[in-house]
Amino acid sequence: MRLGQLKAKVLTTVILAIIEQIILPIVLIIWVGFILHRKFEFHMNTFSKLLFNFYIPALTFVKIYEAKASPDLIIIVLGFIVLQFISMYALTLIVSKVCRYDSGFRAAFSNSVVLTNNGNVGIPVNDLAFHHNPFAMSIQMVVLLFEIMVTFTFGVANAKAAWLGIRSVLMQFFSMPIFHCLILGMIFNAFQLKVPEFIWIPLTSVSNGMLSFALVSIGAQIASVKNIKNTSAVLLSSALRLVVSPLLAFCLISMLGFQGILAQALWIASAMPTSRNSAALALEYNNEPEFAAQAVLVSTLLSSATLTLVVYLSGVLFQF
């Protein structure tokens, strides 16, 4: 009985910590953006331009430059993530076909499912769940690196392809500041080049400010919604992201024979809510921005329950 009470107390502590330290701060900033937009009526296109030409390029360079992981770990983690990504994307195509979504909505729906928030939510959850374990955090950083690359390659192409050809998509992507910062970050990381302090300090300042700015923009997007629609699609997106994705990841982890921290960290990463960048992409290319903003908000709120359960079960199912 005492052991059962202790486990219940630990679970309650984890639940409250995740809600208080991760979910509530995110929702609070989104709410601030909502209120500010209702009062001042921001120009949403300005938000989008600042995100894609200033904040996100800085974040991309900083995260890739700082990433540290062994080659073997990178190969194992990337192999798993690619399998998970392809499987989830294929599933969104099937669901979109069954639900008869048009090409534009299909792109927004796919991005809302396959693009995850393994940065702003994933990093603090990993840090909290594994008590600052460096091995667990290195796994999370590889996941984050993949997320950044896939968001601004596949995610951009997917959002643009709804109204542009693939060739135009690729030409525009290669001209984006994000792509240049991606390449520079990889070069500086590979050759361990030092960034001058007078450049690094403002870079990290902008990168650190990206979260709050992006969340405020999501709140403003939600405030600009005149009528709540596509409720079923939003809930379906959240169900795929928060329930189906962890179930699929569990099957893959079991098949691959992963155990311990590797299995736990990968499973927790698979349960993250929808990336705020999916809403930023939708806003930038005017591809169902209202749906995208609602999907981010709903999945973030619901993840307070689903993510907490996954964190708890990871310690039970994948023991050391």
N, C-alpha and C positions, 0 to 999 in steps of 0.2 A: 504493500500500500504506500509506504514511504517513497519507494522508487517511482511508482506511478505519479505521485504528487510532485516529486522532483522534476520528472520529465514534463509534466503539465506546466510547472512553473517556468522551466527553461523555454518551452515553446511560447508561452505567453510573453516572456521577456523578448524573445526574438521577434514576435509579431509586432509588439509595441515599438521596438527599436527600428524596424524597417519602416513602419508607418510614420513614426516621428522624425527619423533622420533622413528618409529618402522620399517617401510619397508626399507627405504634407508640404515640405519645402517646394517641391516641383509644382504641386497644385496651387500653392500660394502665389508663386510668381506668375503662373498662367492667369490666375484670378486678377492680379494687379494689371496685367496686360489687357484683360477684358474690361476692367473699370476705366483705365486710361483711354482706351479706344472709344468707349461710349461717351466719354467727356470731351475728348479732343479730336476724334475722327482722324486717325492717322492715315497717311497715304501708304497703302500696303505695298505698293511697288518699290517704295524707298526702303522698307524693311528688307525686301527680297534682295535688292541690289547690294545693300550693306552686308547681308549674310553671305552672299555668294562671291563677293569681290573683296571682302575685308576680313570678316570674322572666321569663316570656314577655311579659307586658305591658310590663315595663321594657325588654326587648330590642327589642320592636316600636317603641316610641316613639323610642328612641335611634337605631336604624338608619334609620328614616324621616326623623327630624329631621336626621341627618348626611348623607343622600344628596345628592350633587351631580352633575348631568349636564345637558347642553344639551337643549332640547326636541326637536331633530331626532334626536339620538342615542337619546333615550328612546322616540320613536315607532318608529324602526327596530328597536331591540332588543326592545321589547314586542311589535311585530308578529311578529317571528320566534318569540319565546317562546310566544305564544298559539297560533300554528300548530303548534309542537312539542307543546305541552300537549294540545291537542284531539286531535291524531293519536295520541299515546301513550294518552290516556284511552280513545279509541275502540278501540284495540288491546286494552286490558285487558278491555273489555266483551266483545269477541269471544273472547278466550282464556278468560274466566270462563264464558261460555256453552258453549264446547266442552268445558271441564273440569267443567261442571255444578256450579259453586260456588253455595252458597246466598247469599241477599242480604247477610247479615252478613259472610261470608267474602269475597264479591265486593268489598265496600266496603273491607275491610282490604287486600285484594290490590291494588286500584286505587291506594289511598293509598301503598302501598309502592313502586309503580312511578312514579307521577307527581309525588310529593313528593320533592324532592332536597336534598341537603346542600350547597347552594351558599354557606352561611355559614361553618361551622367547617372544612369541607374546601375549599370553593371559593375563599375569600379567600386562604388561605396558598398554595394551588396557583397561583392567578393571580399572586400577588406573586412567587413563586419562578420561575415560567415566563417572566414578562415583565420580571423584574429591576426591580421597583418602578415600572413604567410607569404614569403617571397616567391615560392614555387607556384602557388595558386594565382598570385598576381601576375606572374610572367605568362601564365596561360591566358588570363584575362586580357593582357596587352596584345597577345597574338590575335585573339578574337576581335579586339577593337581595331587593330590594324587592318584585318580583313574587312571589317564593317566599313571603315573609312574608304578603302579602295573600291569595294563593291557598290557603295552608295553613290560615289561620284564617277562611276563607270557605268555599271548596269542600271543603277537608279536613274541617273541622268538620261541615259539612252532610252530607258523604258518610258519615262515621262515625256520626253521629246518625240519618241517614235509614234506617239498617239496622233501627232499632226505634222511630223517631218519624216523624211526618208532617212534610212540608216546612214547613208553617206553624209548627209547634212549634219546628222547627229554627231558623227565622229569628227567631222571638221570643226564643229563648234566646240566639242569637248576638248580637243587638243589646243584650242585657243584660250581655254578658261584658266584663270589664275590658280584654281584648285589643282589642275593637272600639273602645272609648272611647280607648285609647292610639293606635290606628291613626289615628283621626280627628284627635286632638290633634297627633300627629306631623306629619300632612299640613298642618294649619293653621299650626303653628309654622314648618315648613319653607317653605311658600308665602309667608308674610309676614315671614320672617326675624326672628321674635320671639326674644328672648334668654331663656333659662331661668335663673332665679336660681341662683347657685352652690350655695347650701345645699340645693337640690333636685337640681341636675345631678350633683353629686358622688356622692350615694347612688344616683342612677339609674344612672350608669355603673358603679358598683361592683356593683350587682345584675345589670346586663346582662352584665358581664364574667364573673360567677360562674355564669351560666346554663349555659354549656357543660359545666363539670365536674359540676354538679348533674344535668343531663339525662343525661349519660353514666353517672353512678353509678346513676341510676334504671333505665337500660337494663340495666346489669349485674345489678341486683337483680331485674328482670323475668326475665332469662334464668335466674338462680339459682332462681327460683320455679317454673320449668318442671319438672314431675314426669317427664314422658315426652316425648322428642323425637319430634314428629310433623310431618306436612305437609312432609316433606323435599323432595318433588318440587315443591311449590308455592313453597317458599323459593328453590330453585335456579332455578325458572322466573321468579320475580320478579327475581332478580339478573340473569338473562340478558337480560330485557327492559330493565332499568335500565342495565346496563353495556355491553351489546353492541348491542341493537336501537336504543336511543335515540341513540347516537352515529352509527349507520348512517343512521337517518332524518334526523338533523340534518345530516349530510354531504350528503345528497340535497337538502335544503331550501337549504342554504348555496350549493350549486352552482347550483341553479335561480335563486336570487335574485342570483347574481353577486357575492357578497361575497368580498373578498380581504383580505390583510394581517392586522393585529391584530384587526380586527372579526371576521373569519371564524375566526381562531384562538381568540379568547376565547369566542365563542359555542359553538364545537365542543367545547372543553374543558369548558365549563359543562354541556353536554348529557351528559357522561360521569360526572357525580358520583354517588356511592352514595346509597342511600336515606336520606332525612332522619330524624334521630332523633325529629322531631316526629310522624312517622307512628306511632311506638311510643307516644309520649306521648298522642296522640289515642285510640289503641286502649285504652290503660290507663284514660284518663279516662272513656270511654264503654263500657268492658268489652266491646270488640268485637275478639275474637281477639288479645288482648295477647301471648300466647305466640308466635304466628306473627309478629306485627309486630316483636317484639324480636329474634327469630331472623333476620328479613329484614334488619334494620339491621346486625346483627353480620356476617352472611355477605357482604352487599354491600360493607361497609366493608373487610373482609379481602380480598375478590377484587379490589376497586378498586385495590389496590396494584400489580397487574399491568396491568389494563385501562386505568386512568387514566394510568399511565406511558407506555403505548404511544400513547395519544391525544395526550398532550403532545408526544411525540417526532414523531409523524406530522403534527401541526398545523403544525410548522415546515417540513416537507417539502412538504405538499400546498397550503398557503396562504401562499405567499411574498409578501414586500412588493412 
